[in-house]
Structure formats: C-alpha cells, structure tokens
Amino acid sequence: MKIEFDGPVSSANARTLSQVIEALLSRIQARDTGLDLSLLSRIIVTDQLAATEQQLGATPVAGEHLSRIVADGAGGQLALLFDSARLWQILEGDGAEIARLIHHLHKECWRLHDARQPQAAAADTPLARALAPIVAAMWQEYRINRRSAWSLPPDSDLLLNHLAALLQALPGGMQEEITLYFADQDLDGLFAKSLGRIAHLMQAVAHVQGYLDGMGQPLAAVSGEMHELVAGSFLSPIWLTTAQHLAAGHDIEPGELADVPLRRDIHNAFATFGLQLREEDGDVWVDVQPIARPETLH
C-alpha cells in the first residue's frame, strides 16, 4: 500500500503512522476477505487537508473531518486523505480512541469497495428521480454499517441519540413548514424543505438499521428505552416496513427491484405529516392536507 506524507508534522511521524495504517488495513482485510480496495491508489497523510483536497481537484468539505476519499487522476483511481494532526491526536489517546479509528477506517474501506459499482441508471419517472438521492443515501448507510458492524466500538450509541432527537424535533419542524405554506402558498419551498427533513430522517433510519442487522440484534435488545420511543412515535410503522425492505433489498442485486420499496417508505414518511406526493405533467407535486393540531401528527 502506497502511503505518502505531506507536511512537517506528518513526515516527522511517518514511520509510526505507516505502521499503524498498514496494521489496521491488514486486520480489516483479514476479517473481510471480500473487501476490494483495487481502486485505492494511495493514502495521503497531510498537514493541510483542505489544501490537499484542492490540489486533487476536490472542493474542501466544511467542518472538521478525519479523512476523505477523493478522485486521484482521470483513471478512476481514488485517494484516501487523512488529517495528520487529528490522526496523531487519536493515536496519542486511549484505547477507546483507537477503537473508533479502526471502525472509521473500516467504513472508509467499504466506501472504497462500493465505489467500484457502476453509476445507477437514471430513474424513469420524475418522482423516482426526485427521491433517488434519498434512496441512494439510505443504501450507502445501510450496506456500509451492516458490513462494518463487527468493528463497532463498545461505546458507540449507533446514532440512537441522534435518531431520538429527530423523533422529538421533526413533528414540530414539519408542522412549522406546513403552517408557513398556508401563509405564503410557496409549494416549491414546502417541498424542498420537507424533502430535506425526510431525507435526514430516512438516512438516520437506514444508518441504525444497518448496524442492527449487522449485529443480528433487534432494537429492543440494544436499547429498550429507544425501542419504546420508536414504538410510540410517528416513526413506528415506517420503522418496521423500512427495516424489512432494507434487509430484503440487501440480499438482491442493487437496482430498481430493491429501490421501489424504499421509495414507498419515503412516500409514507411524507404522508405521515399530511403531504401526498404525486406526478403530474412530468413534474412532482405535493398535495397538502388541511392543517392539523401538532399532537395529531404523531
């Protein structure tokens, strides 16, 4: 594996960093024998992550991040970039920090593996095209988390705290968007904002379900409190059907047959908040049910 170092900090610690990265990759590949990293051209540990991203033609991502996968030339190869300062800080930490690093690298490996998949064909209908990014994000979260569940750190909450926060915030947020719509009749604005909220929710659901199926555990066995919260929320019917569709779709080839049930789940998520999606004249429309009291939404 070709590992490069860019900057005085990374270069000064090159030997240790190389040994750690190579050892972790070896452990991951020994456990996941089907993992294909043939598209990975090199790993670059850099002191200036944003500058290296730009140098390779990628727009820097906002916020702090430990690593990123970017295109490396025009031949379809990929580079895995690491922020040297953050990586070294983790290695100076305790065992819990190292465990989180192993899991992070494990997930990056599966992202590299999945990058070999050909680009999906464009959906046939306007509504399918509108929902395609949500479906793709759900599959990415589910498949990667399901395959990398064995490296989960002991202190991981599986994103359950985040999902719980969404369950508490989403009914009020969606109610606010519908209230604003009845005031200004901006249907495009309502669709765009609600699409973002539903996308976030469904991606979080797929994220958690991927880990649960990878662990072979139902939610109730992992967190009785979270199980009760989901069961008593607007998410309950969506949670059950989406779990079934993700598990079934994982066992077949990626494509339309696996995607259609997830699109229905997304439809149902919209309908939960009084928004009915439909197609008309080659476009996507939203029918808004009469405004309801917030507590009836869940």
C-alpha contacts under 8 A as a table, 3 or more apart, distances in Angstrom:
res1	aa1	res2	aa2	distance
1	M	22	E	7.51
1	M	42	R	6.79
1	M	43	I	7.84
2	K	41	S	7.23
2	K	42	R	4.92
2	K	43	I	6.31
3	I	18	S	6.85
3	I	42	R	5.78
3	I	43	I	4.73
3	I	44	I	5.85
3	I	45	V	7.51
4	E	42	R	7.31
4	E	43	I	6.17
4	E	44	I	4.75
4	E	45	V	6.19
5	F	10	S	5.60
5	F	11	S	5.41
5	F	14	A	6.70
5	F	44	I	5.79
5	F	45	V	4.90
5	F	46	T	5.86
6	D	10	S	6.30
6	D	11	S	6.54
6	D	44	I	7.19
6	D	45	V	6.23
6	D	46	T	4.60
6	D	47	D	6.27
6	D	48	Q	7.97
7	G	10	S	5.65
7	G	11	S	5.97
7	G	46	T	6.05
7	G	47	D	5.18
7	G	48	Q	7.53
8	P	11	S	5.10
8	P	12	A	5.91
8	P	47	D	7.40
9	V	12	A	5.29
9	V	13	N	6.59
9	V	47	D	6.42
9	V	84	S	7.03
9	V	85	A	7.34
10	S	13	N	5.32
10	S	14	A	5.78
10	S	45	V	6.27
10	S	46	T	6.19
10	S	47	D	6.26
10	S	84	S	5.47
10	S	85	A	7.66
11	S	14	A	4.81
13	N	16	T	5.68
13	N	17	L	6.08
14	A	17	L	5.16
14	A	18	S	5.88
15	R	18	S	5.24
15	R	19	Q	6.28
16	T	19	Q	5.20
16	T	20	V	6.22
17	L	20	V	5.16
17	L	21	I	6.09
17	L	88	W	7.84
18	S	21	I	5.28
18	S	22	E	5.99
19	Q	22	E	5.31
19	Q	23	A	6.00
20	V	23	A	5.17
20	V	24	L	6.12
21	I	24	L	5.22
21	I	25	L	6.11
22	E	25	L	5.20
22	E	26	S	6.05
23	A	26	S	5.11
23	A	27	R	6.25
24	L	27	R	5.12
24	L	28	I	6.20
24	L	102	I	6.64
24	L	105	L	7.95
25	L	28	I	5.11
25	L	29	Q	6.06
25	L	105	L	7.87
25	L	106	H	7.98
26	S	29	Q	5.29
26	S	30	A	6.01
27	R	30	A	5.18
27	R	31	R	6.36
28	I	31	R	5.28
28	I	32	D	6.05
28	I	106	H	6.46
29	Q	32	D	4.97
29	Q	33	T	5.59
29	Q	34	G	7.92
29	Q	35	L	6.38
30	A	33	T	5.78
32	D	35	L	5.64
35	L	109	C	7.58
35	L	110	W	6.98
35	L	113	H	6.28
36	D	39	L	7.97
36	D	112	L	7.75
36	D	113	H	5.17
37	L	40	L	5.49
37	L	109	C	6.96
37	L	112	L	6.16
37	L	113	H	5.68
38	S	41	S	7.64
38	S	113	H	7.90
39	L	76	G	7.17
39	L	77	Q	4.90
39	L	78	L	5.72
39	L	112	L	6.88
39	L	113	H	7.71
39	L	115	A	7.83
39	L	116	R	7.23
40	L	43	I	7.76
40	L	77	Q	6.03
40	L	78	L	4.94
40	L	79	A	5.80
40	L	80	L	7.26
40	L	112	L	6.94
41	S	72	D	7.31
41	S	77	Q	5.76
41	S	78	L	5.71
41	S	79	A	5.75
42	R	78	L	7.41
42	R	79	A	5.20
42	R	80	L	6.57
43	I	79	A	5.73
43	I	80	L	4.76
43	I	81	L	5.87
43	I	82	F	7.59
44	I	79	A	7.12
44	I	80	L	6.24
44	I	81	L	4.83
44	I	82	F	6.19
45	V	81	L	5.91
45	V	82	F	4.69
45	V	83	D	6.07
45	V	84	S	5.43
46	T	49	L	5.74
46	T	52	T	7.13
46	T	81	L	7.14
46	T	82	F	6.16
46	T	83	D	5.49
46	T	84	S	5.27
47	D	83	D	6.12
47	D	84	S	5.28
47	D	85	A	6.56
48	Q	51	A	5.40
48	Q	52	T	6.27
48	Q	83	D	7.09
49	L	52	T	5.15
49	L	53	E	6.15
49	L	81	L	7.34
49	L	82	F	7.14
49	L	83	D	5.55
50	A	53	E	5.05
50	A	54	Q	6.30
50	A	60	P	5.22
50	A	61	V	7.67
51	A	54	Q	5.15
51	A	55	Q	6.10
51	A	60	P	7.89
52	T	55	Q	4.88
52	T	56	L	6.31
53	E	56	L	5.32
53	E	57	G	6.40
53	E	58	A	5.04
53	E	59	T	6.48
53	E	60	P	5.78
53	E	70	V	7.43
54	Q	57	G	4.92
54	Q	58	A	5.12
54	Q	59	T	5.91
54	Q	60	P	6.51
55	Q	58	A	7.41
56	L	70	V	7.45
56	L	71	A	7.12
56	L	72	D	6.50
56	L	73	G	7.65
57	G	71	A	7.82
58	A	70	V	6.59
58	A	71	A	7.61
65	H	68	R	7.55
65	H	83	D	7.55
66	L	82	F	5.80
66	L	83	D	5.39
66	L	86	R	6.23
66	L	87	L	6.86
67	S	80	L	6.91
67	S	81	L	5.25
67	S	82	F	4.38
67	S	83	D	6.15
68	R	80	L	5.83
68	R	81	L	5.23
68	R	82	F	6.83
69	I	78	L	6.60
69	I	79	A	5.72
69	I	80	L	4.63
69	I	81	L	6.27
69	I	108	E	7.79
69	I	112	L	7.74
70	V	78	L	5.63
70	V	79	A	5.44
70	V	80	L	6.61
70	V	81	L	7.65
71	A	74	A	7.74
71	A	76	G	6.86
71	A	77	Q	6.15
71	A	78	L	4.55
71	A	79	A	6.17
72	D	75	G	7.66
72	D	76	G	7.19
72	D	77	Q	5.30
72	D	78	L	4.78
72	D	79	A	5.49
73	G	76	G	6.97
73	G	77	Q	6.63
73	G	78	L	7.90
74	A	77	Q	7.42
78	L	112	L	7.78
82	F	87	L	7.00
83	D	86	R	5.60
83	D	87	L	6.07
84	S	87	L	5.02
84	S	88	W	5.95
85	A	88	W	5.27
85	A	89	Q	6.11
86	R	89	Q	5.01
86	R	90	I	6.27
87	L	90	I	5.22
87	L	91	L	6.42
88	W	91	L	5.06
88	W	92	E	6.30
89	Q	92	E	5.17
89	Q	93	G	6.45
90	I	93	G	5.08
90	I	94	D	7.88
90	I	97	E	5.68
90	I	98	I	6.52
90	I	101	L	7.40
91	L	94	D	7.75
91	L	97	E	7.38
91	L	98	I	6.46
93	G	96	A	7.85
93	G	97	E	5.77
93	G	98	I	7.27
94	D	97	E	5.45
94	D	98	I	6.67
95	G	98	I	5.07
95	G	99	A	6.15
96	A	99	A	5.04
96	A	100	R	6.33
96	A	153	P	7.15
96	A	155	D	7.74
97	E	100	R	5.18
97	E	101	L	6.31
98	I	101	L	4.95
98	I	102	I	6.28
99	A	102	I	5.18
99	A	103	H	6.41
99	A	151	S	7.77
99	A	152	L	7.73
99	A	153	P	5.43
100	R	103	H	5.17
100	R	104	H	6.08
100	R	152	L	7.53
100	R	153	P	5.79
101	L	104	H	4.99
101	L	105	L	6.13
102	I	105	L	5.27
102	I	106	H	6.03
102	I	151	S	6.95
103	H	106	H	4.88
103	H	107	K	6.26
103	H	148	S	7.25
103	H	151	S	5.21
103	H	152	L	5.87
103	H	153	P	7.01
104	H	107	K	5.31
104	H	108	E	6.33
105	L	108	E	4.96
105	L	109	C	6.17
106	H	109	C	5.17
106	H	110	W	6.61
106	H	148	S	6.34
106	H	151	S	7.35
107	K	110	W	5.17
107	K	111	R	6.32
107	K	144	I	6.25
107	K	145	N	7.30
107	K	148	S	6.16
108	E	111	R	4.98
108	E	112	L	6.29
109	C	112	L	5.08
109	C	113	H	6.22
110	W	113	H	4.77
110	W	114	D	6.09
110	W	144	I	6.05
110	W	147	R	7.92
110	W	148	S	7.88
111	R	114	D	5.12
111	R	115	A	6.19
111	R	144	I	7.09
112	L	115	A	5.15
112	L	116	R	7.34
113	H	116	R	5.96
114	D	117	Q	5.64
115	A	118	P	7.86
120	A	255	G	7.44
122	A	129	R	6.96
123	A	126	P	7.68
123	A	128	A	5.66
123	A	129	R	5.19
123	A	132	A	7.41
124	D	128	A	6.88
124	D	129	R	7.27
125	T	128	A	5.23
125	T	129	R	6.19
125	T	282	G	7.84
126	P	129	R	5.10
126	P	130	A	6.16
126	P	279	E	7.07
126	P	282	G	6.24
126	P	283	D	5.77
126	P	284	V	6.29
127	L	130	A	4.99
127	L	131	L	6.26
127	L	278	R	7.25
127	L	279	E	6.43
127	L	283	D	7.38
127	L	284	V	5.71
128	A	131	L	5.22
128	A	132	A	5.85
128	A	263	R	7.42
129	R	132	A	5.03
129	R	133	P	7.82
130	A	133	P	7.18
130	A	284	V	7.87
131	L	134	I	5.46
131	L	135	V	6.40
131	L	263	R	6.83
131	L	266	I	7.93
132	A	135	V	5.10
132	A	136	A	6.05
133	P	136	A	5.09
133	P	137	A	6.12
134	I	137	A	5.16
134	I	138	M	6.15
134	I	199	A	5.51
134	I	202	M	7.53
134	I	203	Q	7.21
135	V	138	M	5.08
135	V	139	W	6.28
135	V	259	D	6.68
135	V	262	L	6.52
135	V	263	R	6.90
136	A	139	W	5.22
136	A	140	Q	6.21
137	A	140	Q	5.10
137	A	141	E	6.19
137	A	203	Q	6.27
138	M	141	E	5.28
138	M	142	Y	6.03
138	M	202	M	6.72
138	M	203	Q	4.93
138	M	206	A	5.28
138	M	207	H	7.28
139	W	142	Y	5.09
139	W	143	R	5.83
139	W	206	A	7.24
139	W	246	L	7.73
140	Q	143	R	5.49
140	Q	144	I	6.00
141	E	144	I	5.59
141	E	145	N	5.98
141	E	203	Q	6.88
141	E	206	A	5.95
141	E	207	H	4.88
141	E	210	G	6.92
142	Y	145	N	5.38
142	Y	146	R	5.92
142	Y	206	A	5.01
142	Y	207	H	5.29
142	Y	208	V	7.65
142	Y	209	Q	6.55
142	Y	210	G	4.11
142	Y	211	Y	7.45
142	Y	246	L	7.41
143	R	146	R	5.20
143	R	147	R	6.24
143	R	210	G	6.28
143	R	250	H	7.25
144	I	147	R	5.37
144	I	148	S	6.08
144	I	210	G	7.40
145	N	148	S	5.09
145	N	149	A	5.76
145	N	207	H	6.56
145	N	208	V	7.99
145	N	210	G	4.90
145	N	211	Y	5.13
145	N	214	G	7.10
146	R	149	A	5.48
146	R	209	Q	7.89
146	R	210	G	4.27
146	R	211	Y	4.99
146	R	212	L	7.36
146	R	213	D	6.00
146	R	214	G	4.07
146	R	215	M	7.57
147	R	150	W	7.51
147	R	214	G	6.14
148	S	151	S	5.87
148	S	152	L	7.18
148	S	211	Y	7.84
148	S	214	G	7.38
149	A	152	L	5.33
149	A	210	G	7.99
149	A	211	Y	5.46
149	A	214	G	5.18
149	A	215	M	6.00
150	W	214	G	7.39
150	W	215	M	7.11
152	L	156	S	6.65
153	P	156	S	5.43
156	S	159	L	7.77
157	D	160	L	5.66
157	D	161	N	6.88
158	L	207	H	7.95
158	L	208	V	5.94
158	L	211	Y	6.87
159	L	162	H	5.28
159	L	163	L	6.30
159	L	204	A	7.56
159	L	207	H	7.61
159	L	208	V	6.47
160	L	163	L	4.97
160	L	164	A	6.04
160	L	208	V	7.06
160	L	226	M	7.35
161	N	164	A	5.06
161	N	165	A	6.27
162	H	165	A	5.09
162	H	166	L	6.36
162	H	204	A	7.96
163	L	166	L	5.03
163	L	167	L	6.31
163	L	201	L	7.62
163	L	204	A	6.30
163	L	205	V	7.39
164	A	167	L	5.12
164	A	168	Q	6.45
164	A	226	M	7.34
164	A	229	L	7.58
165	A	168	Q	5.22
165	A	169	A	6.12
166	L	169	A	5.08
166	L	170	L	5.52
166	L	201	L	6.92
167	L	170	L	5.73
167	L	171	P	7.37
167	L	230	V	7.83
167	L	233	S	7.10
167	L	234	F	7.82
167	L	235	L	7.48
168	Q	171	P	6.97
168	Q	172	G	7.95
169	A	172	G	5.77
169	A	173	G	6.17
170	L	173	G	4.93
170	L	174	M	5.92
170	L	197	R	7.51
171	P	174	M	5.31
171	P	175	Q	6.06
171	P	273	F	7.57
171	P	294	P	6.95
171	P	297	L	6.48
171	P	298	H	7.14
172	G	175	Q	5.02
172	G	176	E	6.17
172	G	294	P	6.68
173	G	176	E	5.11
173	G	177	E	6.46
174	M	177	E	5.08
174	M	178	I	6.30
174	M	194	S	6.82
174	M	197	R	7.92
174	M	273	F	6.92
175	Q	178	I	5.17
175	Q	179	T	6.11
175	Q	273	F	7.73
175	Q	294	P	6.39
176	E	179	T	5.04
176	E	180	L	6.21
177	E	180	L	5.16
177	E	181	Y	6.23
177	E	190	L	6.25
177	E	193	K	7.46
177	E	194	S	7.36
178	I	181	Y	4.95
178	I	182	F	6.40
178	I	190	L	7.05
178	I	288	V	7.86
178	I	291	I	7.16
179	T	182	F	5.32
179	T	183	A	6.48
179	T	291	I	7.23
180	L	183	A	5.02
180	L	184	D	6.20
180	L	185	Q	7.78
181	Y	184	D	5.28
181	Y	185	Q	4.80
181	Y	186	D	5.59
181	Y	187	L	6.66
181	Y	189	G	8.00
181	Y	190	L	6.30
182	F	185	Q	5.49
186	D	189	G	5.35
186	D	190	L	6.32
187	L	190	L	5.02
187	L	191	F	6.17
187	L	286	V	7.30
188	D	191	F	5.18
188	D	192	A	6.17
189	G	192	A	5.18
189	G	193	K	6.11
190	L	193	K	5.36
190	L	194	S	5.92
191	F	194	S	5.26
191	F	195	L	5.77
191	F	286	V	6.84
192	A	195	L	5.13
192	A	196	G	6.37
193	K	196	G	5.21
193	K	197	R	6.45
194	S	197	R	5.04
194	S	198	I	6.05
194	S	270	F	7.93
195	L	198	I	5.23
195	L	199	A	5.91
196	G	199	A	5.11
196	G	200	H	6.23
197	R	200	H	5.22
197	R	201	L	6.34
198	I	201	L	5.01
198	I	202	M	6.10
198	I	266	I	7.43
198	I	269	A	6.89
198	I	270	F	7.09
199	A	202	M	5.30
199	A	203	Q	6.03
200	H	203	Q	5.30
200	H	204	A	6.25
201	L	204	A	5.20
201	L	205	V	6.27
202	M	205	V	4.95
202	M	206	A	6.20
202	M	266	I	7.32
203	Q	206	A	5.15
203	Q	207	H	6.07
204	A	207	H	4.93
204	A	208	V	6.31
205	V	208	V	5.38
205	V	209	Q	6.07
205	V	239	W	7.24
206	A	209	Q	5.02
206	A	210	G	5.93
206	A	242	T	7.98
206	A	243	A	7.82
206	A	246	L	7.59
207	H	210	G	5.37
207	H	211	Y	6.76
208	V	211	Y	5.36
208	V	212	L	6.28
209	Q	212	L	4.99
209	Q	213	D	6.04
209	Q	243	A	6.36
210	G	213	D	5.36
210	G	214	G	6.04
211	Y	214	G	4.99
211	Y	215	M	6.08
212	L	215	M	5.13
212	L	216	G	5.94
212	L	217	Q	5.29
212	L	218	P	6.18
212	L	219	L	6.83
213	D	216	G	4.77
213	D	217	Q	6.33
213	D	218	P	7.63
213	D	247	A	7.57
214	G	217	Q	7.90
217	Q	221	A	6.25
217	Q	222	V	6.93
218	P	221	A	5.52
218	P	222	V	6.80
219	L	222	V	5.20
219	L	223	S	6.00
219	L	224	G	7.27
219	L	226	M	7.39
219	L	227	H	5.75
220	A	223	S	5.30
220	A	224	G	4.67
220	A	225	E	7.85
220	A	226	M	7.41
220	A	227	H	5.05
220	A	228	E	7.98
221	A	224	G	6.48
223	S	226	M	5.29
223	S	227	H	6.19
224	G	227	H	4.98
224	G	228	E	6.27
225	E	228	E	5.28
225	E	229	L	6.29
226	M	229	L	4.91
226	M	230	V	6.15
227	H	230	V	5.30
227	H	231	A	6.07
228	E	231	A	5.01
228	E	232	G	6.13
229	L	232	G	5.37
229	L	233	S	6.26
230	V	233	S	5.17
230	V	234	F	7.71
230	V	235	L	6.08
230	V	236	S	5.52
230	V	239	W	7.86
231	A	235	L	7.40
231	A	236	S	4.89
232	G	236	S	6.75
233	S	236	S	5.82
233	S	298	H	5.76
234	F	237	P	7.49
234	F	272	T	7.11
234	F	297	L	7.09
234	F	298	H	4.45
235	L	238	I	5.27
235	L	239	W	5.69
235	L	269	A	7.98
236	S	239	W	5.16
236	S	240	L	6.46
237	P	240	L	5.34
237	P	241	T	6.42
238	I	241	T	5.44
238	I	242	T	5.82
238	I	265	D	6.38
238	I	268	N	7.06
238	I	269	A	6.80
239	W	242	T	5.33
239	W	243	A	6.03
240	L	243	A	5.33
240	L	244	Q	6.54
241	T	244	Q	5.16
241	T	245	H	6.21
241	T	265	D	7.26
242	T	245	H	5.01
242	T	246	L	6.00
242	T	262	L	6.71
242	T	265	D	6.21
243	A	246	L	5.31
243	A	247	A	6.23
244	Q	247	A	5.31
244	Q	248	A	6.09
245	H	248	A	5.14
245	H	249	G	5.82
245	H	258	A	7.64
245	H	261	P	6.13
245	H	262	L	6.60
246	L	249	G	5.13
246	L	250	H	6.03
246	L	262	L	7.61
247	A	250	H	5.26
247	A	251	D	6.89
248	A	251	D	5.54
248	A	252	I	7.16
248	A	258	A	7.71
249	G	252	I	5.44
249	G	253	E	7.60
249	G	254	P	7.43
249	G	257	L	7.71
249	G	258	A	4.58
249	G	259	D	7.63
250	H	253	E	7.51
250	H	254	P	7.68
250	H	258	A	7.71
252	I	258	A	7.12
253	E	258	A	7.55
254	P	257	L	7.67
254	P	258	A	6.21
254	P	259	D	7.82
255	G	258	A	5.66
255	G	259	D	6.15
256	E	259	D	4.87
256	E	260	V	5.95
257	L	260	V	5.86
257	L	261	P	7.79
258	A	261	P	6.53
258	A	262	L	7.42
259	D	262	L	5.35
259	D	263	R	6.35
260	V	263	R	5.16
260	V	264	R	6.49
261	P	264	R	5.08
261	P	265	D	6.39
262	L	265	D	4.89
262	L	266	I	6.29
263	R	266	I	5.05
263	R	267	H	6.21
264	R	267	H	4.93
264	R	268	N	6.19
265	D	268	N	5.01
265	D	269	A	6.24
266	I	269	A	4.96
266	I	270	F	6.43
267	H	270	F	5.25
267	H	271	A	6.20
267	H	276	Q	7.33
267	H	277	L	6.69
268	N	271	A	4.84
268	N	272	T	6.07
269	A	272	T	5.19
269	A	273	F	7.19
270	F	273	F	5.63
270	F	274	G	6.74
270	F	275	L	5.11
270	F	276	Q	6.48
270	F	277	L	7.52
271	A	274	G	4.89
271	A	275	L	4.78
271	A	276	Q	5.37
271	A	277	L	7.94
272	T	275	L	7.28
272	T	297	L	7.02
273	F	297	L	6.11
274	G	288	V	6.01
274	G	289	Q	5.14
274	G	290	P	7.84
275	L	286	V	6.18
275	L	287	D	5.78
275	L	288	V	5.02
275	L	289	Q	6.49
276	Q	286	V	5.50
276	Q	287	D	4.99
276	Q	288	V	6.58
276	Q	289	Q	7.96
277	L	284	V	7.00
277	L	285	W	5.84
277	L	286	V	4.78
277	L	287	D	6.50
278	R	284	V	5.86
278	R	285	W	5.31
278	R	286	V	6.41
278	R	287	D	7.77
279	E	282	G	6.50
279	E	283	D	5.57
279	E	284	V	4.69
279	E	285	W	5.88
280	E	283	D	5.44
280	E	284	V	6.41
280	E	285	W	6.82
292	A	296	T	6.70
292	A	297	L	7.41
293	R	296	T	5.69
293	R	297	L	7.32
294	P	297	L	5.53
294	P	298	H	7.85
295	E	298	H	6.06
